[in-house]
Amino acid sequence: MRKLNIAIVGLGNIGSYLFNYLNINKKILTEKNNCMPIIKYVSAKNKKKERNIKIKRDQWLDNYLLATKLKDVDLIIELIGGSEGPAKKLVFNALRNKKHVVTANKALIAKYGDTLANIAEKNKVNLEFEASVCGGVPIIRSLKEGLIANKISKIYGIFNGTSNYILSSMDKQNQGFNEVLDSAKRLGYAESNPSADLNGDDVSSKLKILSSLCFNSFLNNEIYVEGIKNIDNTDIDNANKLGYKIKLLGFAESINNKIYQRVHPTLIKNDSYVASIDGVLNAVIIDGNPVGQSIIQGEGAGPAATTSALISDISSILRGNIKFPFSLSNKERKKLKFKSINKRDFSAYFRFEVIDKPGVLSNITNIFFKNKVSIKRLVQNPNKNKQISSIIIITHKSLDMFLNKILKEVAKKKYIKTRPKLIRINES
Ligand SMILES: NC(=O)c1ccc[n+]([C@@H]2O[C@H](COP(=O)([O-])OP(=O)(O)OC[C@H]3O[C@@H](n4cnc5c(N)ncnc54)[C@H](OP(=O)(O)O)[C@@H]3O)[C@@H](O)[C@H]2O)c1
């Protein structure tokens, strides 16, 4: 029986769950893959920390980097996290020393994936990162294998469970942003520092990885990123009244041979599939030819779902399946020029909180007219007691640069009470 010696570095939420899973399921994994996974070594930062796993004395490595040098290690599983520091050192050294690597680290792959893939290819070892994007949703293996026949024109969806939980709870329970964020932290859906989830960075890393796989390109940093911090309950109520839901979506799309990557809160029709994805779930929608539209939905994070993805990667290595990390040899991957969304057109939702006095509405509509953005729908909700009025405008499609010009111009007006809002609408 063939054997594969594994070192797991990082024994936190994910590493300790994976450790137990591998021990319990060693037999079935061996049978399915015709090769036995053996956890030879483990390492983490603090040896004395109490853990819910039984580590044998000879399994613990005091220096995690030793795993990259030991002859009896074939595969290193990096579960430390972060794009720099120990995770980066570990993965670079492992690949240079011809060890296979499995990682759940989206930040590392989004930043150094191209260089790492180059080293893996040269040294004929695997670099697998299914768990880095959307936890248990097997999107990377689907793109690399199940959907290999397809020319992908668009991939989009909900790639962050924390922000989806916040937006859907604000909608369903009519709670404020901070109140929902606190409950998300209590329930373990948000980290104590949830900034990467809320400012769109987490989705941005995942989207970069997915679009490079979809368009056979190198990772590309031309990406528009906006998080959910400015969304309030009034926007959510307005969206409902207009027949929409607000979701934080990531999009990578090819339009007339130009590729756009963007992450932002989006108004989507409330009868669409994505609108129905609530809570911590993730959903990925792929438009491909010849397959048409494919959808995969599932748990986007957490130890169980992430371990499902890690085991898929480990099994691929157990079967001795050496593949290019990004599907193609680095020589075949393209240096595509991705476009800024400035010149992509959208219809949009604007919200202006203004002093309720004559002339304001006509001043605003004039600014739209001057920027050649045509208005599809306008709703004005006056609050006579406070002498303010909320103006909601839905536009026809217009270049993003003009929508932003309007936002900036109106924001400077003396009649504006709070920062104006612009939320792009997804028509499909
Ligand atoms: N949590 C999720 O739901 C989820 C989902 C998908 C992907 N991921 C990714 O999975 C990875 C791990 O996440 P996690 O939630 O398991 O993180 P975590 O609970 O914070 O665990 C991190 C582990 O790394 C170890 N570590 C930190 N610094 C180290 C160093 N200098 N040397 C050696 N070990 C070090 C820690 O050691 P100690 O235990 O001794 O402190 C800990 O065991 C991250 O890349 C994350 O983005 C997580």
The ligand as an ORCA input file, in Angstrom:
! r2SCAN-3c Opt
* xyz 0 1
  N     -12.109     29.500     10.146
  C     -12.742     29.311      8.975
  O     -13.965     29.154      8.937
  C     -11.951     29.249      7.700
  C     -12.610     28.964      6.496
  C     -11.865     28.870      5.308
  C     -10.511     29.097      5.344
  N      -9.895     29.391      6.546
  C      -8.459     29.622      6.532
  O      -7.828     28.577      7.271
  C      -6.625     29.070      7.876
  C      -6.656     28.766      9.375
  O      -7.795     29.393      9.943
  P      -8.253     29.093     11.467
  O      -9.628     29.661     11.600
  O      -8.032     27.667     11.805
  O      -7.217     30.005     12.263
  P      -6.823     29.942     13.828
  O      -7.896     29.243     14.600
  O      -6.436     31.314     14.205
  O      -5.525     28.995     13.862
  C      -4.267     29.433     13.431
  C      -3.233     28.403     13.818
  O      -1.965     28.858     13.353
  C      -1.014     28.682     14.402
  N       0.067     29.666     14.275
  C      -0.016     31.000     14.388
  N       1.218     31.564     14.267
  C       2.074     30.544     14.086
  C       3.475     30.452     13.939
  N       4.244     31.541     13.963
  N       4.028     29.233     13.788
  C       3.258     28.110     13.783
  N       1.921     28.133     13.950
  C       1.342     29.328     14.086
  C      -1.788     28.883     15.684
  O      -1.081     28.289     16.751
  P      -1.652     28.203     18.272
  O      -2.832     27.255     18.187
  O      -0.557     27.638     19.055
  O      -2.053     29.587     18.645
  C      -3.113     28.184     15.349
  O      -3.024     26.828     15.632
  C      -6.577     30.562      7.518
  O      -5.801     30.740      6.351
  C      -8.025     30.905      7.210
  O      -8.175     32.002      6.336
  C     -10.584     29.464      7.710
*
